[in-house]
Amino acid sequence: MTIGLALSYTASSQWVTKKVDNGFDTPYKIAYTNVAKNQWLKLENYNNEISFYIGGVYICDDIVNVDMSFLVNGVYQKYNLLDCYVSDDNETVFFVDNLTTHEMLSSFKSASSVKVRINDTTCKSETYEFKMSGSTSAYNYVVAP
């Protein structure tokens, strides 16, 4: 008999927005959730593309599949994202390169919460849940010039 390990975390989030100026690149805008346990969602406007990703997690695989389920008006809207990239330090999973053109944009902006399941075949599958209050404002902030 095989027993699988699945962990689940729920975090309360509020979007924080700011402009980043690292002294080298053109300043760019970000929005991120302020979350306990070091997990957070982030939007980043770099060269007019809105990246959407999760950080503060540890993933063993270099490429993972991610299931996202946005709660919109009491109904879950599900998306399966194939071949999401993991950062070199294995602590960030990039969902989409440009949320502006992705089919999940409407769900993202309207959701009251989102569940993110990272399917890591080497280590374990983990599920994270974030409250999505203020997502439309956060998105509009990073999109605006």
N, C-alpha and C positions, 0 to 999 in steps of 0.2 A: 504494500500500500504506500502510495506517495502522498505526502502532505505538502501542499503549496503554501507559500508565505505571501500574504497580501496585506499590506499596511494601508491605513487610511488616515489622513490628517484633514481636519477642518480648521480653517483660519478665517478670522474676520478681517476684511480688507477695506481700505479706503485709498483711493488713488491720490498719489502725491505727484505734482508736476514741477518740472524745473528745466532750465536751460543749462547744458553742460558745455563748459569751455575748458578743454584740457591744455590749452596753450599751444597746440600743434595744428589741430584740424579746425575747420570752420565750426563755430558753436552750433550745437544741435539740441533738439528738445526731446525729453523723455517723460514718461509717466510710469509709475510703478506702484504696486500695492504695498502698503505698510503692514507687514504680517509678522506674527510671532513664529517661532521655530525656524526662522531664517529662510522660509520658502516665500517666493514672491513672483508675481506676474509682471511683465514689463513690456511697454511699447517704446520704441525708439525711432525717431525720424532722422534718418541719415541719408543724405542725398535724395530727399523726397520719396523715400521708400520707408514704410512703417513696418518694422520688424516686430514680431510678437513672440515672446518666449517666457519660459519659467526658469528661475534660478534658485539656488540654495538646496538643490537635490543632489544625490549622488547616483550616477548611472554608470554601469560597467560597459555596456555596448557603445560602439562609436556611432551607430545609427539605430534609432528605435522607431517603432510605430506608436502613435499617441491617439487615444480616443478622448474626444471632448464632448461634453454634454452640457449645453447651456439651458438653464431653466428660464423660459420665456412665457409669461402669463400662465404659469402652472403646468406647462408642457415642456418636456425635455426635447431639445433639438440636438441631434447627435451628428458628430463628424468624426471620420476616421482619417487621420493624417499619416500618410505612409512616408517612411524614410526621413524622419526628422533628425537633424544633425545634433550631435552632442559636442560641447566645447572640449578643448584639449585637457582641461582640468577635471572633466567629467561632472561638473556641477551646474551646467546650463543646458537646456534642451530648446533648440530653436524650432518653433512650430511653423511659421510662415515668414517668407522674406518680405512680402508686401501685403499687409492686411487690407489695404485700400481696395485691392482687386480680388480678394478672396471671397468665396461664397459664404463664409461664416460671419462676415462683417455685420450684417443686420442682427444676427443672433447675439454677437458680442455686445453691440450697443444697447440692446433691449433686455438683456438677461438680468435677473436678480441674483443669480449665482451660476457658477460653472464648476463642473467636476472634470478633472484632468486625470486620466489613467495613462501612465507611462509603462509601456510593455517592454521591459528589459529582459530578454531571454536568458542572459548570463547570470544575473543576480536575482532579481525579484520584480514583481509587478507592484507598483505603488499608485495609490489614488489620492489626489489632493482636491480639496474643495475650497473655493474662494467666493466670498460675497462680491457682487459686481456693482455696487452702488457707485454712481458717478462715472461709469464707463464711457458714456457718450461725451461727457465733458472732457475726460482724459483724452479720448481719441481726437476730438476737435482741437484740443490744445496742441497736440503733437503734429497735427496736419497743417494748422494755420502757419502762414509764413512768418 
